[in-house]
Amino acid sequence: MEEKIETASEMIKEGEPLEKIKKYTKLDENKILELIKKIGNEKVQ
C-alpha cells in the first residue's frame, strides 16, 4: 500500500489527472483526493 501511495504522490506532483492515477495505482478516489490536498498544503509551506 505504501508503494502505491508513493507512486500516486509522484504522479500528483507531476500533474497527472485523477483518472490516470486511479488506473495505475488502483487507489480509492478519496485516498487520492486526500493525497492531493496533503501535497497542496506541503507546497504552500
LINBELTA-V617710 format. One line per field, one symbol per residue. phi: phi as a letter, one per 30 degrees, with the letter a starting at -180 (. if undefined). psi: psi as a letter, one per 20 degrees, with the letter a starting at -180 (. if undefined). burial: + if it has 16 or more other C-alpha atoms within 10 Angstrom, else -. A space follows every 50 residues. Layout:
phi=???
psi=???
burial=???
//
This chain:
phi=.eddddddddddddiddeddddddciddeddddddeddddddddd
psi=ghhhgggggghghikqqghgggghikqqhhgghggggghghhhh.
burial=----+--++-++--------+---+------+--++---------
//
